[in-house]
Amino acid sequence: MRRPRRFAEVLGTLLLHGGSDRIVFGTGGMQAHPQPILEAVARLELPDELTQILKENAKLAKAFHALTPGRQRGYVLHFNGAKRSETRTARVEKCIPQILAGLGMHDE
Protein backbone atom coordinates (compact mmCIF):
# COMPACT_ATOMS: atom_id res chain seq x y z
CA MET A 1 0.00 0.00 0.00
CA ARG A 2 1.54 3.27 -1.08
CA ARG A 3 -0.53 5.69 1.00
CA PRO A 4 -1.60 4.05 4.26
CA ARG A 5 -2.46 7.33 5.98
CA ARG A 6 -4.83 8.34 3.19
CA PHE A 7 -6.40 4.88 3.33
CA ALA A 8 -6.92 5.28 7.09
CA GLU A 9 -8.55 8.69 6.57
CA VAL A 10 -10.92 7.33 3.93
CA LEU A 11 -11.73 4.29 6.07
CA GLY A 12 -12.41 6.55 9.06
CA THR A 13 -14.75 8.72 7.00
CA LEU A 14 -16.59 5.67 5.70
CA LEU A 15 -16.97 4.28 9.20
CA LEU A 16 -18.07 7.65 10.57
CA HIS A 17 -20.80 8.23 8.02
CA GLY A 18 -21.75 4.69 7.06
CA GLY A 19 -21.18 2.70 10.22
CA SER A 20 -19.22 -0.50 10.51
CA ASP A 21 -22.23 -2.66 9.68
CA ARG A 22 -22.62 -1.13 6.20
CA ILE A 23 -19.11 -1.58 4.81
CA VAL A 24 -18.07 -4.69 2.92
CA PHE A 25 -14.38 -5.28 2.41
CA GLY A 26 -13.13 -7.20 -0.59
CA THR A 27 -9.76 -7.93 -2.14
CA GLY A 28 -8.33 -10.37 -4.61
CA GLY A 29 -6.69 -12.31 -1.81
CA MET A 30 -7.03 -12.81 1.91
CA GLN A 31 -4.22 -10.73 3.45
CA ALA A 32 -5.73 -9.36 6.63
CA HIS A 33 -9.17 -9.30 8.11
CA PRO A 34 -10.67 -5.88 8.93
CA GLN A 35 -12.52 -7.15 12.00
CA PRO A 36 -9.94 -5.91 14.57
CA ILE A 37 -10.10 -2.41 13.07
CA LEU A 38 -13.88 -2.42 13.10
CA GLU A 39 -14.00 -3.71 16.68
CA ALA A 40 -11.63 -0.95 17.85
CA VAL A 41 -13.81 1.71 16.25
CA ALA A 42 -17.01 0.10 17.56
CA ARG A 43 -15.59 0.01 21.11
CA LEU A 44 -14.81 3.73 20.79
CA GLU A 45 -11.53 3.69 22.69
CA LEU A 46 -11.11 7.18 24.11
CA PRO A 47 -7.61 8.68 24.07
CA ASP A 48 -5.98 9.13 27.48
CA GLU A 49 -5.95 12.90 27.07
CA LEU A 50 -9.71 13.03 26.56
CA THR A 51 -10.32 10.66 29.47
CA GLN A 52 -8.23 12.86 31.77
CA ILE A 53 -10.02 16.06 30.73
CA LEU A 54 -13.43 14.39 31.14
CA LYS A 55 -12.47 13.31 34.67
CA GLU A 56 -11.55 16.89 35.55
CA ASN A 57 -14.66 18.48 34.01
CA ALA A 58 -17.95 16.78 34.94
CA LYS A 59 -20.01 19.18 32.81
CA LEU A 60 -17.93 18.33 29.75
CA ALA A 61 -18.16 14.59 30.49
CA LYS A 62 -21.95 14.81 30.69
CA ALA A 63 -22.11 16.77 27.43
CA PHE A 64 -19.75 14.36 25.62
CA HIS A 65 -21.66 11.26 26.70
CA ALA A 66 -24.94 12.95 25.68
CA LEU A 67 -23.68 13.21 22.08
CA THR A 68 -24.83 10.61 19.59
CA PRO A 69 -22.43 7.70 19.05
CA GLY A 70 -21.61 9.02 15.59
CA ARG A 71 -20.65 12.44 16.93
CA GLN A 72 -18.56 10.86 19.69
CA ARG A 73 -16.82 8.70 17.09
CA GLY A 74 -16.11 11.79 14.96
CA TYR A 75 -14.41 13.54 17.85
CA VAL A 76 -12.44 10.44 18.86
CA LEU A 77 -11.20 9.91 15.30
CA HIS A 78 -10.16 13.57 15.17
CA PHE A 79 -8.35 13.40 18.53
CA ASN A 80 -6.65 10.08 17.73
CA GLY A 81 -5.46 11.43 14.39
CA ALA A 82 -2.68 13.29 16.21
CA LYS A 83 0.57 11.46 16.95
CA ARG A 84 1.77 13.57 19.89
CA SER A 85 0.05 13.81 23.24
CA GLU A 86 0.35 17.60 23.26
CA THR A 87 -1.46 17.83 19.94
CA ARG A 88 -4.25 15.53 21.13
CA THR A 89 -4.67 17.65 24.28
CA ALA A 90 -4.79 20.84 22.19
CA ARG A 91 -7.41 19.31 19.89
CA VAL A 92 -9.57 18.30 22.85
CA GLU A 93 -9.33 21.76 24.41
CA LYS A 94 -10.15 23.42 21.09
CA CYS A 95 -13.32 21.31 20.72
CA ILE A 96 -14.67 21.86 24.25
CA PRO A 97 -17.09 24.70 23.26
CA GLN A 98 -18.53 22.57 20.43
CA ILE A 99 -18.99 19.56 22.69
CA LEU A 100 -20.69 21.68 25.37
CA ALA A 101 -23.03 23.04 22.69
CA GLY A 102 -23.94 19.48 21.65
CA LEU A 103 -22.46 19.86 18.18
CA GLY A 104 -20.53 17.30 16.15
CA MET A 105 -17.08 17.76 14.66
CA HIS A 106 -18.37 19.26 11.42
CA ASP A 107 -21.53 21.00 12.68
CA GLU A 108 -21.68 24.77 12.77
C-alpha positions in Angstrom: 0.0 0.0 0.0 1.5 3.3 -1.1 -0.5 5.7 1.0 -1.6 4.0 4.3 -2.5 7.3 6.0 -4.8 8.3 3.2 -6.4 4.9 3.3 -6.9 5.3 7.1 -8.5 8.7 6.6 -10.9 7.3 3.9 -11.7 4.3 6.1 -12.4 6.6 9.1 -14.7 8.7 7.0 -16.6 5.7 5.7 -17.0 4.3 9.2 -18.1 7.7 10.6 -20.8 8.2 8.0 -21.7 4.7 7.1 -21.2 2.7 10.2 -19.2 -0.5 10.5 -22.2 -2.7 9.7 -22.6 -1.1 6.2 -19.1 -1.6 4.8 -18.1 -4.7 2.9 -14.4 -5.3 2.4 -13.1 -7.2 -0.6 -9.8 -7.9 -2.1 -8.3 -10.4 -4.6 -6.7 -12.3 -1.8 -7.0 -12.8 1.9 -4.2 -10.7 3.4 -5.7 -9.4 6.6 -9.2 -9.3 8.1 -10.7 -5.9 8.9 -12.5 -7.2 12.0 -9.9 -5.9 14.6 -10.1 -2.4 13.1 -13.9 -2.4 13.1 -14.0 -3.7 16.7 -11.6 -1.0 17.9 -13.8 1.7 16.3 -17.0 0.1 17.6 -15.6 0.0 21.1 -14.8 3.7 20.8 -11.5 3.7 22.7 -11.1 7.2 24.1 -7.6 8.7 24.1 -6.0 9.1 27.5 -5.9 12.9 27.1 -9.7 13.0 26.6 -10.3 10.7 29.5 -8.2 12.9 31.8 -10.0 16.1 30.7 -13.4 14.4 31.1 -12.5 13.3 34.7 -11.5 16.9 35.6 -14.7 18.5 34.0 -18.0 16.8 34.9 -20.0 19.2 32.8 -17.9 18.3 29.7 -18.2 14.6 30.5 -21.9 14.8 30.7 -22.1 16.8 27.4 -19.7 14.4 25.6 -21.7 11.3 26.7 -24.9 12.9 25.7 -23.7 13.2 22.1 -24.8 10.6 19.6 -22.4 7.7 19.1 -21.6 9.0 15.6 -20.6 12.4 16.9 -18.6 10.9 19.7 -16.8 8.7 17.1 -16.1 11.8 15.0 -14.4 13.5 17.8 -12.4 10.4 18.9 -11.2 9.9 15.3 -10.2 13.6 15.2 -8.3 13.4 18.5 -6.6 10.1 17.7 -5.5 11.4 14.4 -2.7 13.3 16.2 0.6 11.5 17.0 1.8 13.6 19.9 0.0 13.8 23.2 0.4 17.6 23.3 -1.5 17.8 19.9 -4.3 15.5 21.1 -4.7 17.7 24.3 -4.8 20.8 22.2 -7.4 19.3 19.9 -9.6 18.3 22.8 -9.3 21.8 24.4 -10.1 23.4 21.1 -13.3 21.3 20.7 -14.7 21.9 24.3 -17.1 24.7 23.3 -18.5 22.6 20.4 -19.0 19.6 22.7 -20.7 21.7 25.4 -23.0 23.0 22.7 -23.9 19.5 21.6 -22.5 19.9 18.2 -20.5 17.3 16.2 -17.1 17.8 14.7 -18.4 19.3 11.4 -21.5 21.0 12.7 -21.7 24.8 12.8 
